[in-house]
Amino acid sequence: MMHDAVSAPDHTPVDPAAVLREGRAHLGIELGSTRIKAALVDDTGTVLGTGSHAWENELVEENWTYSLEEAWDGIRDCYADLVRDVRERHGVELTHLASIGISAMMHGYLALDADGELLTPFRTWRNTYTADAAALLSRTFALNIPLRWSVSHLMHAILGGEEHVQRIDALTTLAGSVHQRLTGRRVLGVGDASGMFPIAASGTDYDPALLERFAALDEVAGMPWSLPQILPEVLTAGQDAGSLTAEGAALLDPTGALQPGAVAAPPEGDAGTGMVATQAVDPRTGNVSAGTSAFAMVVLEGPLSGPREEIDLVTTPAGDPVAMIHTNNCTTDLDAWLALFSRFAELIGHPVGPEELYGALFGAGAAGEVDAGGVLSYNYVSGEHQTGVPSGRPLLVREQEARFTLENFMRSQLYGAFGALAVGMEALLEDEGVQLDVMYAHGGIFRTQGVAQQVLADALATPVAVGESAGEGGAWGMALLAAFTARQQAGSDRSAGSHRDDGAPAAESLSDFLAQQVFASQELGTLQPEESGMTGHASWLEGYRTGLQVERLAGEVLG
């Protein structure tokens, strides 16, 4: 039997300035859908500084994309913001890092030629035009292959006869692309890699049998490359992913202050960092990450009954199997409505800040009727595969007798943010009978204490926990993965008294690192589902499902 070695956390007070001066801090940067964020932490995950940069995707010729030039401008601005924050908090100039990690929104299509140049604009997870390609791959693999996965985008380009396909030298993700520029290594964390191509049961590499099935497809015959040649190398959490080079340091910090040498963690996707940020890496735990999109990750105890369109099979950053329920839409439409209320407050001469605005309106939603009074909200800024909507149009729908109050409107907005997610989770929890003890949640929507958290608990009929770090998000989760990698690579996770059956020292697992070093002193607030809330949400969801016909028609009629 293998016993994991866990060294007791050191609770001796740490001088943040000394940590920074001595280059013992760990940096995580995440390129999210609407913000690029940075978090700098010490060995136990205490935040020493943060930075951010706002950006938005663009719809260019029916393709959702981000400019990689804008990505690098944003990364540099985000890092500069972090440096300013560190200077103001601690009076220290940031020059050395112990470790660094990059994460980003998962999936999509980033194809490079032999010179490392983009062959097409970056095609993000938000594009839903890959249905035929995903269906072909799902039949071939006898496994659900989502529309947004990299292999679906690749097959879409092949089926469409796109000229650039013959010239592909490498496929990667946004996180993988940034990591390669910083370190020179073409690698990917297994969690992010699992959104490119299915991972083997071992949790350490792509599935070899499915690679062979892909190669045997008639449509792939004659390609001058094979998937193993163009996909990144797969690494699990803690493995050596290179180090920050001099060129990478200059890219990140053009002032020249940042020095090279930081240990690099395997680059990960935002789903993986969400799991880490909520300590949801063990079986029967899960997490919901809510932002522009929403996804629920549930760590599995065993296999599902078979492939299902609603459920993606991915992995934790350590390679353990995970069922993922992904939705393209979550808070974008809600934020737009709140911006409208903010503008109204300005016009009447009583402007309010974001925290006060969200707190007041979320509080109104909590006071709404449990079924939202018959008010339905569809937050579909883009298409939504979970509910079979190919082209999204945000809609507010109510019958004449609906009780249209501010409280019910806001309750419906909160329900709508998680509407498609609730539909997908039914397939996992009810149809598949997956057991879930607790769902951890993070994202800005949970900052107003107890409101969205209770809505989600009622919607999933599952306890929902929110920790102190709920607002820190994926950048913090990536910083923890960087800290874990530095710890693994330095060998500080070895315990002299703990050995495997073969006599070798037992390495600390990611789960133990999080439990013992990071979350041992964190406070969690857990809300149980309430009977009235579950009943009310079930009634609302029934109307939501019926009204999807209107949402689909809106996409057809409005073009």
C-alpha positions in Angstrom: 0.0 0.0 0.0 1.2 3.5 -0.8 1.2 6.1 1.9 1.4 9.8 0.9 4.0 11.8 2.7 2.5 15.0 4.1 4.7 17.4 6.0 2.8 19.5 8.5 2.2 23.0 7.5 4.4 25.7 9.0 2.2 28.3 10.7 5.0 30.5 11.7 4.1 34.1 10.7 5.7 34.9 7.4 7.1 38.3 6.5 5.7 39.0 3.0 8.4 41.5 2.1 11.1 38.9 2.9 9.3 36.3 0.8 9.3 38.7 -2.1 12.8 40.0 -1.7 14.1 36.4 -1.5 12.3 35.3 -4.6 10.1 32.8 -2.8 6.7 33.9 -4.2 4.7 31.9 -6.8 2.9 33.6 -9.7 -0.3 32.4 -11.4 -1.7 34.2 -14.5 -5.1 33.3 -16.0 -6.4 34.5 -19.3 -10.1 34.4 -18.7 -13.0 35.3 -20.9 -13.3 38.9 -19.8 -10.2 39.5 -17.6 -6.6 38.5 -17.5 -5.7 38.1 -13.8 -2.6 37.6 -11.8 -2.2 36.3 -8.3 1.1 36.1 -6.3 1.2 33.8 -3.3 3.5 32.4 -0.7 4.1 28.7 0.0 0.7 28.3 1.8 -1.4 30.2 -0.8 -1.6 33.5 1.1 -2.1 36.3 -1.5 0.8 38.8 -1.7 -0.4 40.7 -4.6 -2.9 40.8 -7.6 -3.2 42.3 -11.0 -5.8 42.4 -13.7 -6.5 43.6 -17.3 -9.9 43.7 -18.9 -10.4 42.4 -22.4 -13.2 41.0 -24.6 -13.6 38.5 -27.4 -14.6 39.7 -30.8 -17.1 38.3 -33.3 -15.1 38.5 -36.6 -16.6 37.0 -39.7 -18.9 34.7 -37.6 -15.9 33.6 -35.5 -15.5 34.3 -31.8 -11.8 35.2 -31.4 -9.2 37.1 -29.4 -6.1 38.7 -30.9 -2.9 37.1 -29.6 -1.2 40.5 -29.8 -3.9 41.9 -27.5 -3.4 38.9 -25.3 0.3 39.7 -24.8 -0.5 43.4 -24.3 -3.0 42.3 -21.7 -0.5 39.9 -20.0 2.1 42.6 -19.7 -0.4 45.2 -18.4 -1.7 42.6 -15.9 1.8 41.9 -14.7 2.6 45.6 -14.4 -0.5 46.0 -12.3 0.6 43.2 -10.1 4.1 44.8 -9.7 2.4 48.1 -8.7 0.2 46.3 -6.2 3.2 44.5 -4.6 5.1 47.8 -4.4 2.1 49.6 -2.7 1.4 46.7 -0.3 4.9 45.7 0.7 7.3 48.4 -0.5 9.2 45.8 -2.5 10.2 45.7 -6.2 9.4 42.3 -7.8 12.5 40.9 -9.4 12.6 37.1 -8.7 9.9 34.4 -8.6 10.1 30.9 -7.2 7.6 29.6 -9.8 5.2 30.6 -12.4 2.1 29.1 -14.0 -0.2 30.0 -16.9 -3.8 29.1 -17.3 -6.5 30.1 -19.8 -9.9 29.4 -21.1 -9.9 25.8 -22.4 -10.5 24.3 -25.8 -10.7 26.1 -29.0 -8.4 26.0 -31.9 -4.9 27.4 -32.1 -3.0 26.0 -35.1 0.7 27.0 -35.8 3.0 26.5 -38.7 6.6 25.4 -38.6 7.7 29.0 -37.8 5.3 29.1 -34.8 3.0 31.5 -36.6 -0.8 31.3 -36.4 -2.4 29.7 -39.4 -5.9 31.1 -38.6 -7.2 33.6 -36.0 -7.6 31.9 -32.6 -11.0 30.1 -32.6 -12.4 30.1 -29.1 -14.5 27.6 -27.1 -17.5 29.9 -27.8 -17.8 28.8 -31.5 -20.5 26.2 -32.1 -20.1 25.6 -35.8 -18.3 22.3 -35.3 -21.4 20.1 -34.9 -20.8 17.8 -37.9 -17.2 17.3 -37.0 -17.9 16.6 -33.3 -20.7 14.1 -34.4 -18.3 12.3 -36.7 -15.7 12.0 -33.9 -18.2 11.0 -31.3 -19.3 8.1 -33.6 -15.8 7.1 -34.3 -14.6 7.2 -30.7 -17.9 5.9 -29.1 -17.3 8.8 -26.8 -18.9 12.3 -26.5 -16.6 14.8 -28.2 -17.8 18.3 -27.5 -18.1 21.0 -30.1 -15.5 23.2 -28.5 -12.7 20.6 -28.2 -9.6 21.2 -30.3 -10.0 18.0 -32.2 -13.5 19.0 -33.2 -12.2 22.3 -34.5 -9.4 20.4 -36.4 -11.9 18.0 -37.9 -14.1 20.9 -38.9 -11.2 22.5 -40.7 -10.4 19.2 -42.5 -14.1 18.6 -43.5 -14.2 22.2 -44.8 -11.1 21.7 -47.0 -9.4 24.6 -45.3 -6.0 25.2 -47.0 -4.1 25.8 -43.8 -4.6 22.2 -42.5 -1.8 20.8 -44.7 0.6 23.3 -43.1 -0.1 22.5 -39.4 3.0 21.9 -37.4 1.5 22.2 -33.9 -1.8 22.5 -32.1 -2.1 24.0 -28.7 -4.3 25.9 -26.4 -4.1 29.6 -25.3 -2.4 28.6 -22.1 0.0 26.3 -24.0 0.9 29.0 -26.4 1.7 31.6 -23.7 3.7 29.0 -21.7 5.8 28.1 -24.8 6.7 31.7 -25.3 7.8 32.1 -21.7 9.7 28.8 -21.4 10.4 27.4 -24.8 8.6 24.1 -23.8 5.7 22.8 -25.9 3.8 21.0 -23.1 0.3 21.1 -21.5 -1.2 20.1 -18.2 -3.4 17.0 -18.5 -6.5 18.9 -17.5 -6.1 21.4 -20.4 -4.9 18.6 -22.7 -8.1 16.7 -21.9 -10.0 19.4 -23.8 -7.9 18.9 -26.9 -8.2 15.1 -27.2 -9.4 12.3 -24.9 -7.0 11.1 -22.2 -6.2 7.5 -21.5 -7.4 5.8 -18.3 -4.0 6.2 -16.9 -4.5 9.9 -16.7 -1.1 10.6 -18.1 -1.3 10.8 -21.9 -3.7 10.9 -24.9 -5.7 7.7 -25.5 -3.6 5.6 -27.9 -6.5 3.6 -29.2 -8.4 6.7 -30.1 -5.4 8.2 -31.7 -5.3 5.2 -34.0 -9.0 5.5 -34.8 -8.5 9.2 -35.7 -5.6 8.3 -38.0 -7.7 5.6 -39.7 -10.4 8.1 -40.8 -10.7 8.5 -44.5 -10.9 12.3 -44.1 -7.4 12.3 -42.4 -5.7 10.1 -45.0 -2.9 12.0 -46.8 -2.3 14.5 -44.1 1.5 15.3 -43.8 1.2 15.1 -40.0 -0.2 12.8 -37.3 -1.9 13.9 -34.1 0.9 12.6 -31.8 3.3 14.8 -33.8 1.3 18.0 -33.5 -0.3 17.7 -30.0 1.6 19.1 -27.0 3.3 16.7 -24.5 1.1 15.9 -21.6 2.2 16.6 -18.0 0.5 16.1 -14.7 0.5 18.5 -11.8 3.9 19.0 -10.2 5.9 17.7 -13.2 8.8 19.7 -14.7 7.4 22.0 -17.4 10.6 24.1 -17.9 11.5 27.4 -16.4 11.1 31.1 -17.2 13.7 32.0 -19.8 15.5 35.3 -20.3 13.3 35.9 -23.4 10.2 34.9 -21.5 11.0 37.3 -18.6 11.5 40.1 -21.0 8.2 39.3 -22.7 6.4 39.4 -19.3 8.2 42.4 -17.9 9.7 44.7 -20.6 11.3 46.9 -17.9 13.9 44.2 -17.3 13.4 44.0 -13.6 12.1 40.4 -13.6 14.9 37.8 -13.8 14.7 34.4 -15.4 14.8 31.0 -13.7 11.4 30.6 -12.1 10.2 27.0 -12.1 7.3 26.6 -14.5 4.2 24.6 -13.7 2.4 22.6 -16.5 0.0 25.1 -18.2 -3.6 24.4 -17.3 -7.1 25.2 -18.4 -9.5 27.3 -16.3 -11.5 24.2 -15.4 -8.5 22.7 -13.7 -7.6 25.9 -11.8 -11.1 26.2 -10.6 -10.9 22.7 -9.1 -7.7 23.6 -7.4 -9.0 26.9 -6.2 -11.9 25.2 -4.5 -10.1 22.0 -3.3 -12.4 19.9 -5.5 -9.9 17.3 -6.6 -11.2 14.2 -4.7 -14.0 11.8 -5.7 -17.5 12.9 -4.7 -16.5 16.5 -4.7 -17.2 19.0 -7.4 -16.9 22.7 -8.2 -18.8 25.3 -10.2 -16.9 28.0 -11.8 -19.1 30.9 -12.9 -18.1 33.7 -15.2 -18.8 34.4 -18.9 -19.4 30.7 -19.2 -20.2 28.2 -16.4 -18.9 24.7 -15.8 -19.4 22.1 -13.1 -16.6 19.6 -12.5 -17.4 16.4 -10.6 -14.6 14.0 -9.7 -15.8 10.5 -10.5 -15.6 7.3 -8.4 -16.2 5.1 -11.4 -17.1 5.1 -15.1 -20.4 6.4 -16.5 -23.0 4.2 -18.2 -21.9 5.3 -21.6 -21.3 8.5 -23.7 -23.7 11.3 -23.2 -23.9 14.6 -25.1 -24.4 16.6 -22.0 -21.3 15.3 -20.2 -17.6 15.8 -21.1 -15.0 13.5 -19.7 -11.9 15.4 -18.7 -9.4 15.2 -15.8 -8.2 17.0 -12.8 -4.7 18.5 -13.1 -3.4 15.3 -11.4 -5.1 13.1 -14.1 -8.1 11.8 -12.2 -11.4 11.4 -14.2 -13.9 14.2 -14.1 -17.4 14.7 -15.5 -17.7 18.2 -16.8 -21.0 20.0 -17.5 -20.1 23.1 -19.6 -22.4 25.9 -20.6 -21.4 28.7 -23.0 -23.4 31.4 -21.1 -23.6 32.5 -17.4 -23.1 36.0 -16.2 -22.7 38.2 -19.3 -26.4 39.0 -19.7 -26.8 39.4 -15.9 -23.9 41.9 -15.9 -25.6 43.8 -18.8 -28.8 44.2 -16.9 -27.0 45.4 -13.8 -25.1 47.9 -16.0 -28.5 49.2 -17.1 -29.5 49.7 -13.4 -26.2 51.4 -12.7 -26.8 53.9 -15.5 -30.3 54.6 -14.3 -28.9 55.4 -10.8 -26.5 57.8 -12.5 -29.2 59.5 -14.4 -31.3 60.2 -11.3 -28.2 61.6 -9.5 -27.6 58.7 -7.1 -24.7 56.6 -8.6 -23.7 53.5 -6.7 -20.6 51.4 -6.8 -20.6 47.8 -8.1 -20.5 46.1 -4.7 -23.4 48.1 -3.4 -25.4 47.7 -6.7 -24.9 43.9 -6.8 -25.6 43.5 -3.1 -28.9 45.4 -3.4 -30.1 43.7 -6.5 -29.0 40.2 -5.5 -30.7 40.8 -2.2 -33.9 41.7 -4.1 -33.5 38.4 -6.0 -33.3 36.5 -2.7 -36.6 38.0 -1.7 -38.3 37.0 -4.9 -40.9 34.2 -5.1 -39.2 30.8 -5.3 -40.6 30.2 -8.8 -39.7 33.8 -9.8 -43.4 34.5 -10.3 -43.4 33.0 -13.8 -40.7 35.3 -15.2 -38.2 33.5 -17.4 -34.7 34.6 -18.4 -32.5 33.2 -21.2 -29.0 34.5 -20.9 -27.9 33.2 -24.3 -25.5 35.7 -25.7 -24.0 32.8 -27.8 -25.4 29.4 -28.7 -25.9 26.9 -26.0 -25.2 23.2 -26.7 -26.6 22.0 -23.4 -30.1 23.0 -24.4 -29.8 22.6 -28.2 -29.8 26.3 -29.1 -27.5 26.9 -32.1 -27.6 30.7 -32.0 -28.2 32.6 -28.9 -30.4 35.7 -28.3 -30.8 37.0 -24.7 -34.5 37.0 -23.9 -36.8 37.9 -21.0 -40.1 36.0 -21.3 -43.3 36.2 -19.3 -46.9 35.5 -19.7 -49.5 38.2 -19.0 -50.3 36.8 -15.6 -46.7 36.5 -14.5 -45.9 38.6 -11.3 -43.3 40.9 -12.8 -41.6 42.6 -9.8 -38.0 43.6 -9.4 -37.6 40.8 -6.9 -39.0 38.2 -9.3 -37.0 39.7 -12.2 -33.7 39.3 -10.2 -34.6 35.9 -9.0 -35.2 34.8 -12.6 -31.9 36.4 -13.7 -30.1 34.4 -11.0 -31.9 31.2 -12.0 -31.1 32.0 -15.7 -27.4 32.3 -15.0 -27.4 28.7 -14.0 -30.3 27.5 -16.2 -28.4 25.5 -18.8 -26.1 24.2 -16.1 -29.0 22.8 -14.1 -30.3 21.0 -17.2 -26.9 19.4 -17.7 -26.5 18.5 -14.1 -29.7 16.6 -14.1 -28.2 14.1 -16.6 -25.2 13.6 -14.3 -26.8 13.5 -10.8 -30.2 12.0 -11.7 -29.8 9.9 -14.8 -26.3 8.7 -14.1 -26.7 8.6 -10.3 -23.3 10.2 -9.6 -22.8 10.8 -5.9 -21.8 14.3 -4.9 -21.2 15.2 -1.2 -20.5 18.9 -1.7 -20.2 21.4 -4.6 -17.6 24.1 -4.1 -18.3 27.3 -5.9 -16.2 30.3 -7.1 -16.5 33.3 -9.3 -17.7 36.9 -8.9 -21.4 36.0 -8.8 -20.8 34.4 -5.4 -19.3 37.5 -3.8 -22.7 38.7 -2.5 -22.8 36.5 0.5 -25.3 33.6 0.4 -27.5 34.6 -2.6 -26.2 32.9 -5.7 -24.8 30.2 -3.4 -28.3 29.4 -2.1 -29.8 29.5 -5.7 -27.2 27.0 -6.8 -27.7 24.7 -3.8 -31.5 24.7 -4.5 -31.0 24.2 -8.3 -28.6 21.2 -7.8 -30.3 19.8 -4.6 -26.7 19.6 -3.3 -24.8 21.4 -0.5 -22.8 24.3 -1.9 -19.7 25.6 -0.2 -18.0 28.9 -0.8 -14.6 29.6 0.8 -12.6 32.7 1.6 -10.9 32.4 -1.7 -14.1 32.3 -3.8 -13.4 35.7 -5.3 -9.7 34.9 -6.1 -10.6 32.6 -8.9 -8.4 30.7 -11.4 -5.3 32.9 -11.2 -5.1 31.9 -7.5 -5.6 28.3 -8.4 -2.8 28.5 -11.0 -0.5 30.1 -8.4 -1.2 27.1 -6.1 -0.3 24.7 -8.9 2.9 26.7 -9.4 3.7 26.5 -5.7 3.0 22.7 -5.8 5.3 22.3 -8.8 8.2 24.3 -7.1 7.6 22.1 -4.0 7.8 18.9 -6.0 10.8 19.9 -8.0 12.7 21.0 -4.9 12.0 17.7 -3.2 10.6 19.5 -0.2 7.6 17.3 -0.3 9.5 14.2 0.8 9.1 12.8 4.3 11.9 10.7 5.6 9.5 8.4 7.4 7.1 7.6 4.6 7.8 5.1 1.9 6.0 3.2 -0.8 5.9 -0.6 -0.8 9.0 -0.7 -3.0 10.9 1.3 -0.5 11.0 4.6 -2.4 9.9 7.8 -0.7 6.3 8.6 -1.3 5.6 11.9 -3.0 3.0 14.3 -1.7 -0.2 14.3 -3.8 -1.9 17.4 -5.1 -4.9 16.6 -2.8 -2.7 16.4 0.3 -0.8 19.6 -0.6 -4.1 21.5 -0.9 -5.6 19.9 2.2 -2.6 20.3 4.5 -0.7 23.3 3.2 -3.4 25.6 1.8 -7.0 24.9 3.0 -6.3 23.7 6.5 -6.9 27.2 7.9 -9.5 28.3 5.3 -13.0 29.0 6.5 -15.9 27.5 4.4 -19.5 28.6 4.4 -21.8 25.8 3.3 -25.5 26.2 2.5 -27.9 23.3 2.4 -30.6 23.1 -0.3 -34.0 24.3 1.1 -37.2 22.4 0.3 -39.1 25.4 -0.8 -36.2 26.6 -3.0 -35.8 23.2 -4.7 -39.6 23.0 -5.3 -39.7 26.6 -6.7 -36.7 26.1 -8.9 -38.1 22.8 -10.3 -41.2 24.7 -11.3 -39.2 27.5 -12.9 -37.0 25.0 -14.7 -40.1 23.3 -16.2 -41.2 26.6 -17.7 -37.6 27.3 -18.8 -37.5 24.0 -20.7 -40.8 24.8 -22.4 -39.7 28.3 -23.3 -36.6 27.1 -25.1 -38.7 26.8 -28.2 -39.0 30.6 -28.1 -35.3 31.0 -27.7 -34.5 28.7 -30.6 -37.0 30.6 -32.8 -35.5 33.9 -31.9 -32.1 32.8 -33.3 -33.8 31.7 -36.5 -36.0 34.8 -37.0 -33.5 37.5 -35.9 -30.7 36.1 -38.0 
